[in-house]
Amino acid sequence: MAFDIKKLGGGKPPGGGNIIDPRKIFGTLARNPRFRRPSDEQGEVLDKWFALRTQADNTLKMNTGAGKTLVGLLALQSSLNEGVGPAAYITPDIYLARQVIKEATELGIAVTDDPRSAAYMSGKAILVINVYKFINGKSVFGVGSEGSKIPIGSLVVDDAHACLAVVAAQFTIALSSKHAAYGELLKLLQDDLRSQSETGLLDIQSGDPQTVMLVPFWAWKDKHAQITKILHTHRDSEELLFVWPLLKEVIPLCQCAFSGRGLEIAPRCLPIDEIPSFVNAKRRIYMTATLADDGVLISHFQADPKSVTTPIKPNGVGEIGDRMILAPQEINPQIVVDEIKGLAADIAKHHNVVVIVPSKKRSAYWSDVAAQTLDATNIEEGVAELKNGKHVGLTVLINKYDGVDLPGDACRLLVIDGLPEVFGLIERNEMAALDGTDIQLVRQMQRLEQGMGRGVRSGEDHCAVLLVGSRLTQRIHLQAARSKFTAATLAQLDLSREVAEQIAGQPIAAFRPVLDYCIKKDPDWWRTGRERLANAAEGPASFVDPNVAAVRSAFDLARGQLLDKACAALQVPINSTGERRLRGYLKQQLAEYEHHLDPAKAQETQLSAYQDNRRTLRPIKGITYNKLSPPAAEQALTAAQFMKARFLDGNDLILFANALADDLDWYEDDSKRFEAAMRELGHLLGFGSQRPELEIGKGPDNLWAVGGLRFFVIEDKNGATSDIIAKSDCNQLLGSMEWFSQAYDKSCTATPIMVHPESKFDQYSSPSADFRILDKVGLKKLREAIRAYATSIAASNGLTDAVKIRARLAQFGLSGDKFIESFTRGFTKAK
């Protein structure tokens, strides 16, 4: 008789048949020998998940390089064996989907990339796809009323933080100014935008990419039928085809933001139930390495708040590779970025160095030393070269803080150049409203930590990290930033600070031998780092914005037309928050829902929101201008009072001044940063300082009270690229002077100042004879003076000494009497 393996239980699909314990499943796999057994960390997470597997939502948090892919695949195989299928593994992009398929194949777990395959539908293989294929308006899984065309029983969302960005984009209508619907919507809403800012609307109409304006919610709601009709007409255009089916039912609850180059329309929370297969899944597993604000799982994926706040994680701080994390400009504020660039280029002669920059524009700075620059179009090939063991040199990654693995020799030095930036119009508006709040700091530090994790992909890996840029250096220097990092990263930061103390004030040359301790895996350094991690406090299991559950609940209630309950849900966090700016931000959301019930009450709430946070929408009426009073004390004493309240020590002052000087530059795409820096500069110098155009929609970008009854009326054109000052810019400054003459009596005098790279007006302009220009030469001198002023004050320990401050203000031309002469010039006019 022929031998029949099936009689012994053979012939079953890979994965252990009826075995559901993931550890035991691992033992049944015909796997590559490199997979010996799950690590302690993987085993702990698998055991904890197995005990909680019947929960609809589970969040798994593991350090970068701890082997999340294996855990996710085993959890799905366990679910299949238990009959909770089909099972899908979701990745942020195609690149990572291929990596998962490769690892599954080596593990001996059956996978497929075809959602219609019999192997997937029957539970004999795990589906591995990128999130874009799963969640879009034409999804093969079914959208909205179509129901679940392809079911999912259990799913893993890998690199959840990276998937979130893709999913948010899928629920956002983004139209360029060239799209027909853009012009139609701008025409419909232009009067409403004008009510927020006359100059803002003019900037948008002239194509200015820097200006971002949010459509007032009352206009959006009252005109939503016309808005919907316009969008519906263009629903088959390329820009709307895959988004419209997801958003068409929630248009009244969306926000809309315009710039001169495009618009965005998106809801505050995602109606993820428009993908029925997602919400109908019996098990959803969110896997993340470092996702500081886990609340986005609630706002984006409608995850259960209870499971999000109690994630599954290994005991202790978990395994993580060795990192030495240094910020050269904090260790020695006199170090400039060019020196750090030279150090990175020198190290790149012998080791692979990766630099993460926030934008394509910033990547140009590194182009002369970069062997390759990677963006979405070539990242797969470029990273493959690094991972194949080739010495590439210096690689630049553009705005890629997650979703990239750089193990071993692929990256021995990682440079984070500058704070991560946001590019979406609605997100830019939101970040402006949340500027200075704890939520903003959480999000920035989250992205930073994600970026720092690219170079260590296992517990045995090692990679040095340099943090570069004045704004980034200033942020990480904040005491409040400490609590935003995971326990493992915080332990490495603390050890690195001890290193920094030993080389404080030293030149850039001192950094190379110190970095080599990490780059070359010095045994003593390695042992010290391991000991610090072993003894590190475990830290909080999760961070969830305490307001996000209420915001999500209010959104869901509003969708169900339970608007009174939506308002009640939002009132809870409004009453409990202690941050005034955050309270104003939340009040605006309350007013949005109130408008559906009682427009008059909504305007009262919006006025209160605006009083708490001047970056929220201006209500229809009720705003009065509060005149800028001259400083109560003379300039030097006022400056001393500001420094005493703001800075702990001289190093704090230098970091602040360096960041300020960096912001005062010719940024083509960020005028608001410049305006904010000018306001802060006014305070630093001891002037009264305001932003009238921002606060009331009228007047100049900046207004300084410089002593006595003298004022500077300042219009900022730092984004200008023309070689001449246009008539429209001239008229804007003339208009601001007219506003000043009406707002202030004749005892007050004002000097009009235009910030523009050039000092010549076009032939059509009619500038007043007293116009002054802060041009590229003057602005360069001003930046140098700011840095020198701060360094000198710090060196003389003069933060609270008005006598020393008075002398330094005069020395560097920063006094109210000398500023105009020191940094501005007269103008010429084209004939």
Summary of the structure (lengths in Angstrom):
residues: 831
radius of gyration: 28.7
end to end distance: 106.9
largest distance: 114.0
contacts: 2888
relative contact order: 0.08
helix: 50%
strand: 13%
